[in-house]
Amino acid sequence: MLKDEIVIVIAGIAVVLIISLVVQQPSLPWQMKSEENGVIPTDIYYETPGTPGYVTQPPGQPTWVVSQLPVDDETPPYSPKESIQLKTRDTAETYRWYSGGSYYTWTIQIPASRYNYFAILPRDKPGPEDYVMSDRGRAELHLIIEDFISLAASRKLNENQRRDLIISFVQSLPNNHWGAVRDYDDYPKYPLQTLYDGGGDSQDTTILLASLLNLLNYQASLFETPRHYAVLLPLTEADKANNLVYVYQKDANTILKGNYLDEDNNIRDYYQNRPDVIKSSYVYIESNIPGYPIGTLPAQFRSVFVQSLYDVNYHPMRPIEGAAILNPIRTPDADLRFNARLIHYDQLYAYYQIYCTITSTGTGIARDLNVAMTARPAHRTDTSWIFSYPVPVPAIPEGETRFIEGTVQIPRNSVAEIECILSGPGITPKERVSETFSS
């Protein structure tokens, strides 16, 4: 009798264990078997996974791989300029120039790997001013500035003479374009790249000169016109008193000439009795043509920035056509792509692992980013369920990529979609939505 009771107890325990195994939800991630296709791969992806070509979706089963929908404003793949010649060996260049009554020389070492790195980088910044503040090559630029500080100290130059030394250096780079008609293209160079190339067009040398002056704590801006780029520095009373060429930014959309030509063809200050003009004005600095000190103009651009007071077409309040002042600031930004993959399902839920690829696309380090991962009914037609949680993103240096993951659960037999929203201080939120799929 006792033996029968023991058998009954053991049988009862076995039934309880079987029921508990059916009901309980296993821990994630899970390796799940399919009757038709065997084991579903659940390895961890370190890049945003694509849709495997070998997957055949069994009827009545949850969707295995979920892809992000295309983005309307997605940047097309970058193709480097055909004219760029990559280097096969390290080189060095020695530059010579004249400044303040003396001749100078300076040599730069050019590693082939660094040259080629800049040559094939995408031109993905919103504007040329963003290249001024880029972290790409900034460490080398700091070392270059230290060289110039030491060079100026050895010649006992004061602060203004040191500034002028750097202006003359950039103006005298041997491969500058020297102010042709519309002397810049749509390929802005990184500052260090312009040094490696021994110069460039006016946009390139303006980016370089503004970068070097900013590292010396000058508030250098870029001045863009349809024909030419130049550097601007805030106007001082001394600049104004010495009749240096400047522009006056009357408002955000109006840039006026600050000077005129008198009867002897000398440049004069138009706003002589307007001290209030100083705070909104900038002195002109040529970056691409040698021999022009701060506040002086190459002959081919004189008519753009100054005009004779006796010219019948002289209109001092007429804006400089097509002109813009571009102020370099650090503008971190980032972009997001994602895919998702089914890692487990039970009677109640399907579980999807989301793989996000986040790239720092702005200038400087993108910090304090966050991705909100959300699963919900497709087209938001149902509000009976939603699953959402935030995932923090580590700081991302400029141009680098980070990968994050998270898991969402979706009620079985739902038509769903996944949305990931990237947000952070100073960046425009990036919203990415998946294709609709079945759970």
Number of C-alpha atoms within 10 A of each C-alpha: 5 7 7 9 10 11 11 12 11 11 12 11 11 12 11 10 11 10 10 11 10 11 10 9 14 12 7 11 16 15 13 15 12 10 7 10 11 9 11 17 14 15 9 11 15 13 16 19 19 14 14 9 6 6 11 10 13 13 8 9 14 21 18 23 19 24 21 19 14 12 11 6 6 8 8 6 7 11 10 13 10 6 6 10 10 14 15 11 10 12 13 11 14 10 17 14 18 15 19 12 5 9 9 12 11 14 10 14 11 19 16 15 14 15 21 16 13 20 19 14 15 13 19 13 15 11 12 23 24 22 27 30 23 24 19 22 14 18 10 12 19 14 11 16 16 14 13 17 18 12 17 18 13 9 11 11 16 11 13 8 15 21 19 16 23 19 26 25 21 26 26 23 23 17 15 23 16 18 20 12 10 13 18 19 11 8 14 23 25 28 27 23 23 23 22 20 16 19 23 25 26 30 26 28 31 33 30 27 28 30 28 25 19 16 17 17 9 14 15 26 26 25 23 19 16 13 16 21 27 23 28 26 21 18 22 15 10 9 18 25 11 13 19 22 26 28 26 22 21 14 9 8 11 16 22 22 24 27 26 24 19 14 10 7 11 11 21 21 20 17 16 13 8 8 10 9 18 20 13 14 23 27 22 24 27 28 32 34 20 21 16 16 19 22 20 18 21 15 8 10 12 14 13 14 17 24 20 20 18 11 9 7 9 13 13 16 12 11 17 18 12 12 18 18 20 17 17 22 15 17 18 22 26 26 20 21 24 26 25 26 23 25 21 24 22 15 11 11 18 23 23 26 23 23 22 25 18 22 20 22 22 25 23 21 21 26 18 13 19 18 25 16 22 20 23 24 22 17 10 10 8 11 8 7 10 16 15 16 12 14 15 14 19 14 15 22 20 20 20 14 17 17 18 19 18 16 21 21 21 24 22 18 16 16 17 22 23 28 18 25 17 25 22 19 13 11 16 12 17 16 16 19 20 20 15 18 19 20 23
